[in-house]
Amino acid sequence: MSDRISNLPDELLCHILSFLPTENAAATTILSKRWRSLWLSVPTLDFHKERYLEGKESKSYSDFSNFVYAAIHSRGLHQPIKNFTLDPGYDCPFDDVKEWLKAAKRHHLEKLVIWYPYSPVTCFILSCTNLVVLKLTYAYFEAFSSVNLPSLKTLYMDDVEFVNPQSLMNLLYGCPVLEDLVIYDVYFDDSDLIEDEISYNDSPFEGQVNTLSNLVSANVNFCNAFHIPVKAYSNAQFLHLNKCDADIHVFLNLTYLELFSGCSLKWNSVLHMLNHCPKLQTVVFITYDGADKVWPDPGFVPECFSSHLRKCFIKGFAGVDYQMRLARYVLQNSTSLRTMAISDPWDRLNHQEKLEVMAELASYPRSSAVCDLVFK
């Protein structure tokens, strides 16, 4: 019986191998002469030190390092490395990582995913003109003078440190076609930008803020006093934010908005923002009890509340004052609202309290005659 898999075209076999960890793809060299060099044409390299060494007590970091060097340098420059994922562990020398990334860049790198705890990100990454996706976890940006990422569409940063806020903004502005932005916790060397409840609301970026003109989606969470003014995201269609400011611009494309209403969120800014989203269809408020101290004055009047809003979700509902005000505000001002859904995932309300909340909500005037109230 013939080997049907081996009879497949090289291009298809390489595509199949691209879904395997690189050490498994390399192991196919023992199958036959035809497979001996096939894995070197696989455009995806995926290196995880712990996975590589798992169950191999006789091997050490040097074995992993030698394998990575061989996997990269054994291929010719005509053989691209489109996707490069690297998790080398805490004990990996920075010189090794630097060499591997330089080599990958020479192979027309398009996607880089790196998990390298608290190590500097070398500046040459910021000039990878072919890079489309960059995902960084536990990284540190040293000072850099310029950014040239003309092809980057997706930027993901989790627990990443910069010299100062201007460096972060320069990175964003150096990605002119950026479409998808995710930021979970960035930090700065600047000692003034520390987590401080007193100044938690009061430290937006103070330099010039430009709109990220191609942005489609942003999921941005800042854990310290700093935040990027929402003007930067005003082109987006989908937003998840935990801070917003009073310097609101019209969000012409926004259809989905999710806000985490912690103590860093000022409700007057939130309501002003809602009044500047003419296409907004779904809004999600993830709430907790610490946010009711900044609710607007009773005389707050909506300017142009979205006539397209269909769904409102309040998650983490506990029946506290600001949450009821929020629900009432949306019910009164959303002429096309179809669903007001409330959830209490931590079971802070008993059955009777939930019935009382629903009764109070049902008593509020509604601009939409077809709005359903749901308590999940």
SVG drawing of the C-alpha trace seen along z (x, -y; Angstrom):
<svg xmlns="http://www.w3.org/2000/svg" viewBox="-45 -70 69 72">
<polyline fill="none" stroke="black" stroke-width="0.4" points="0.0,0.0 1.4,-3.4 2.0,-6.1 -0.9,-8.5 0.4,-11.3 3.8,-11.3 2.2,-11.6 0.7,-14.9 2.3,-18.1 5.0,-19.7 3.0,-22.9 0.2,-20.9 2.5,-18.9 4.2,-22.1 0.8,-23.5 0.0,-20.5 3.3,-20.6 2.8,-24.3 0.1,-23.3 2.7,-21.2 5.2,-22.3 8.5,-22.8 10.2,-19.9 7.5,-17.6 7.7,-18.9 11.5,-18.3 11.0,-14.7 9.4,-13.9 12.9,-13.8 13.2,-10.2 10.3,-9.1 12.0,-9.0 14.5,-10.8 11.7,-13.0 10.8,-14.2 14.4,-14.9 14.4,-18.6 10.7,-19.3 10.2,-20.7 12.7,-23.5 10.2,-24.9 7.4,-25.2 6.7,-28.9 5.8,-28.6 8.3,-28.2 7.0,-27.6 9.5,-27.3 8.6,-26.7 11.5,-25.7 9.4,-23.9 7.5,-21.9 10.7,-21.0 12.4,-19.7 9.3,-18.0 10.1,-14.4 13.7,-14.8 15.6,-14.7 19.0,-14.4 18.5,-17.6 19.0,-21.2 18.6,-24.7 21.6,-24.4 19.9,-21.5 16.9,-23.8 19.1,-26.7 21.0,-24.5 17.7,-23.3 16.4,-26.8 19.7,-27.9 19.6,-24.9 16.0,-25.3 16.5,-28.9 20.0,-28.8 19.5,-25.6 17.0,-27.2 17.9,-29.4 16.8,-33.0 14.3,-32.0 12.5,-29.9 10.3,-32.4 9.5,-32.4 6.1,-34.0 5.0,-33.1 7.5,-33.0 6.4,-32.1 9.0,-32.1 8.8,-31.2 12.4,-30.7 11.9,-30.8 13.5,-33.0 17.0,-31.6 17.5,-32.3 20.3,-34.8 19.2,-37.9 21.9,-37.5 20.3,-34.3 16.8,-35.9 18.3,-38.8 20.1,-36.6 17.0,-34.5 14.8,-37.5 17.3,-39.1 17.5,-35.9 13.7,-35.6 13.5,-39.2 15.7,-38.3 13.2,-35.6 10.4,-38.1 8.7,-37.8 5.0,-38.6 3.8,-37.4 5.8,-37.5 4.5,-36.2 7.0,-36.4 6.8,-35.6 10.1,-36.6 9.7,-37.8 10.8,-41.4 13.5,-41.4 14.2,-44.4 12.5,-44.4 15.2,-45.1 14.7,-48.2 15.1,-46.3 11.7,-44.7 10.3,-48.2 11.5,-48.4 10.1,-45.0 8.4,-46.3 6.7,-43.0 5.3,-42.5 1.5,-42.2 1.0,-40.8 3.0,-41.6 2.1,-40.0 4.2,-40.7 3.9,-39.4 6.2,-40.5 8.4,-42.7 10.3,-45.9 10.8,-48.6 14.1,-50.4 14.3,-54.0 13.9,-54.1 14.1,-56.9 11.8,-55.8 9.1,-53.2 8.5,-51.9 5.8,-49.2 4.0,-50.0 2.2,-46.6 1.3,-46.0 -2.4,-45.4 -2.6,-43.6 -0.8,-44.7 -1.2,-42.8 0.6,-43.9 0.2,-42.3 2.3,-43.4 4.7,-45.5 6.8,-48.4 7.9,-51.6 10.3,-54.3 7.5,-56.9 4.0,-57.4 5.4,-59.2 7.2,-56.0 3.9,-54.1 2.2,-56.7 5.1,-56.8 4.8,-53.0 1.1,-53.4 1.7,-56.2 4.4,-54.2 1.7,-51.6 -0.3,-53.6 -2.6,-50.7 -3.2,-49.3 -6.7,-47.7 -6.7,-45.6 -5.2,-46.9 -5.1,-45.0 -3.4,-46.5 -3.5,-44.8 -1.5,-46.7 1.4,-48.8 3.9,-50.4 6.4,-53.2 9.8,-54.0 8.3,-57.4 7.9,-57.1 5.0,-59.6 2.8,-57.1 2.2,-54.6 -1.0,-53.1 -2.5,-55.8 -6.2,-55.9 -6.1,-59.7 -4.8,-60.4 -6.3,-57.3 -8.7,-59.4 -6.4,-62.3 -3.5,-61.3 -4.4,-61.0 -1.6,-61.4 -0.6,-65.1 1.0,-65.2 -0.7,-65.6 -3.2,-62.8 -4.0,-61.6 -6.7,-59.3 -5.6,-55.9 -7.4,-56.2 -7.6,-52.5 -8.5,-51.1 -11.4,-48.7 -11.2,-47.1 -9.5,-48.2 -9.5,-46.3 -7.6,-48.6 -7.2,-48.2 -4.8,-50.4 -4.1,-49.5 -2.3,-52.7 -3.0,-56.4 -2.2,-56.8 -4.6,-56.3 -4.8,-57.2 -7.5,-59.8 -10.4,-58.2 -9.9,-60.4 -7.2,-57.9 -9.9,-55.2 -12.6,-57.4 -12.5,-55.5 -13.1,-52.1 -16.2,-49.9 -15.6,-47.8 -14.3,-49.2 -13.6,-47.7 -12.3,-50.4 -11.8,-50.8 -11.2,-54.6 -12.6,-57.5 -12.3,-61.2 -14.3,-64.4 -12.5,-65.2 -15.0,-63.3 -15.1,-63.2 -17.8,-61.7 -17.4,-57.9 -18.9,-57.7 -18.3,-53.9 -18.8,-52.6 -21.4,-49.8 -20.2,-47.9 -19.0,-49.4 -17.9,-47.6 -17.0,-49.6 -15.5,-48.3 -16.8,-50.8 -14.3,-50.6 -13.2,-53.6 -11.3,-55.0 -14.4,-55.6 -16.2,-59.0 -19.9,-58.6 -20.3,-62.1 -17.6,-61.2 -19.3,-57.9 -22.6,-59.6 -21.0,-62.2 -19.4,-59.4 -22.7,-57.6 -24.1,-60.9 -21.5,-60.9 -21.9,-57.4 -24.6,-57.7 -24.4,-54.1 -24.0,-52.4 -26.1,-49.2 -24.8,-47.3 -23.4,-48.7 -22.1,-46.5 -21.3,-47.9 -19.2,-45.6 -19.8,-47.3 -18.8,-47.1 -19.8,-49.1 -16.9,-51.6 -18.1,-53.7 -21.1,-55.6 -19.2,-58.6 -18.9,-60.3 -22.4,-60.1 -23.4,-63.3 -25.7,-66.0 -29.5,-65.3 -29.7,-68.0 -27.6,-66.2 -29.4,-66.3 -28.5,-63.9 -27.4,-65.7 -27.9,-63.2 -28.2,-59.7 -27.8,-56.9 -31.1,-56.1 -29.6,-52.8 -29.0,-51.3 -30.6,-47.9 -29.1,-46.1 -27.8,-47.1 -26.1,-44.7 -25.2,-45.5 -23.0,-42.8 -22.2,-42.6 -25.5,-44.2 -26.1,-44.5 -29.0,-47.0 -26.8,-49.9 -27.7,-53.4 -25.5,-54.2 -26.5,-51.0 -30.1,-51.8 -29.4,-55.4 -27.6,-53.9 -30.4,-51.5 -32.9,-54.3 -30.9,-56.7 -30.6,-54.1 -34.3,-53.2 -35.4,-56.8 -33.1,-57.8 -32.9,-54.8 -35.8,-55.0 -34.9,-51.7 -33.8,-49.6 -34.9,-46.0 -33.2,-44.4 -32.1,-45.6 -30.3,-42.6 -29.0,-42.6 -26.8,-39.9 -25.6,-39.3 -22.8,-36.7 -21.6,-36.9 -25.2,-36.2 -25.1,-39.3 -28.9,-39.6 -31.4,-37.0 -34.5,-36.1 -36.7,-38.6 -34.2,-41.4 -34.1,-40.6 -37.9,-40.8 -37.8,-44.2 -35.1,-45.4 -37.1,-44.2 -40.3,-45.9 -38.4,-49.2 -36.9,-48.9 -40.4,-48.1 -41.7,-51.3 -39.2,-53.5 -40.4,-55.4 -39.1,-53.9 -38.6,-55.5 -38.9,-52.2 -42.2,-50.4 -40.6,-47.1 -37.9,-46.9 -37.7,-43.6 -36.3,-43.5 -34.2,-40.5 -32.5,-39.5 -30.1,-36.6"/>
</svg>
